[in-house]
Amino acid sequence: MGSLVVDREWAETYLVHDELRRATDEQVSEAEAALGVRLPDGYREYVQTFGRGSLGHYVRIYAPADIIRGGNSVAEWRKRIDEYWFWDSGPLKKEKALECIIIGDTFDGDELVFHPSDRNRLYVLPRNEEKSFVAGTGLAQAIEWLCGSGVLTEAITQRDFEPFDD
């Protein structure tokens, strides 16, 4: 059965079920060491609180291992972005984007990234727009922008978290 998580950063979030696949502090530290950069404020707390899954049936924040290896790892993502870049307007230019680190996405295909020189400034590369956006400072603001701004999708008010199986 589900439960309610009340957290300073994540407000009230309803857990669809309690079998969470949380990241450990060591896993986050290993990812940071492999990347050579600290992950954005709020990332560690988010993956340790919720783990793998979707928030509002919309946002997925990647587990540390997924950022380092796998189909949409940083290396694979950078190759794809280099080949298929089309966000010619907005604050994030291609040269800088190719140095960014992807940490999440939406079910609509929008991608959440940050540049190592400013780990707390999060950008969104929307699937259906040719413009990048600044989503906020730190992960909590970026998630709030994705879910609540109404820019890329209608505002999502119900913040259910549904864990994924490994």
Residue pairs with C-beta under 8 A, 6 or more apart in sequence:
1 17
1 18
2 14
2 15
2 16
2 17
2 18
3 14
3 15
3 18
4 12
4 13
4 14
4 15
5 12
5 13
5 14
5 15
5 49
5 50
5 161
6 12
7 13
7 45
7 49
9 42
9 45
9 46
9 139
9 140
10 46
10 49
10 50
10 140
10 159
11 159
12 159
13 50
13 55
13 159
13 160
13 161
14 158
14 159
14 160
14 161
15 50
15 160
15 161
15 163
16 160
16 161
16 162
16 163
17 162
17 163
19 163
20 50
20 51
20 53
20 163
21 51
21 52
21 53
21 63
21 163
21 164
21 165
21 166
22 47
22 48
22 49
22 50
22 51
23 47
23 48
23 51
23 63
23 64
24 48
25 44
25 48
27 47
27 63
27 64
27 65
28 39
28 43
28 44
28 47
28 48
28 64
30 64
31 39
31 64
31 65
31 67
31 68
32 38
32 39
34 68
35 67
35 68
35 74
35 101
35 116
36 116
37 101
37 116
37 119
38 119
39 101
39 103
39 119
40 103
40 114
40 119
40 120
40 122
40 138
40 139
40 142
41 119
41 120
41 137
41 138
41 139
41 140
42 138
42 139
42 140
43 61
43 103
43 139
46 61
46 139
46 140
46 143
47 61
47 63
47 64
50 61
50 161
50 163
51 63
51 163
52 60
52 63
52 66
52 163
52 164
52 166
53 60
53 161
53 162
53 163
53 164
54 60
54 107
54 161
54 162
54 164
55 61
55 143
55 147
55 159
55 160
55 161
56 147
56 156
56 158
56 159
56 160
57 107
57 156
57 160
57 162
58 106
58 107
58 108
58 146
58 147
58 153
58 156
59 104
59 105
59 106
59 112
59 143
59 146
59 147
60 104
60 105
60 106
60 107
61 103
61 104
61 112
61 139
61 143
62 72
62 102
62 103
62 104
62 105
66 72
66 73
67 73
67 74
67 101
67 102
67 103
68 74
70 76
72 102
72 105
74 101
74 102
77 102
77 111
78 98
78 100
81 94
81 97
81 98
81 125
82 94
82 98
85 94
85 97
86 130
87 94
87 97
87 125
87 126
87 129
87 130
87 131
87 132
88 130
88 131
89 130
89 131
89 132
90 131
90 132
90 133
91 123
91 132
91 133
91 134
92 100
92 113
92 115
92 123
92 125
92 132
96 115
97 113
97 123
97 125
97 132
99 115
99 116
100 113
100 114
100 115
100 116
100 123
101 113
101 114
101 115
101 116
102 111
102 112
102 113
103 112
103 113
103 114
103 122
103 139
104 111
104 112
105 111
105 112
106 112
106 146
106 152
106 153
108 126
108 127
108 128
108 152
108 153
109 127
109 128
110 124
110 125
110 126
110 127
110 146
110 152
111 124
111 125
111 127
112 122
112 123
112 124
112 135
112 142
112 146
113 122
113 123
113 124
113 125
114 120
114 121
114 122
114 123
115 121
115 123
120 137
120 138
121 134
121 137
122 134
122 135
122 136
122 137
122 138
122 139
122 141
122 142
123 132
123 133
123 134
123 135
124 132
124 133
124 134
124 135
124 142
124 145
124 146
124 152
125 132
126 132
126 133
126 152
128 152
129 152
133 145
133 151
133 152
135 141
135 142
135 145
135 146
136 142
136 144
136 145
145 151
146 152
147 155
147 156
147 159
148 155
148 156
148 157
149 155
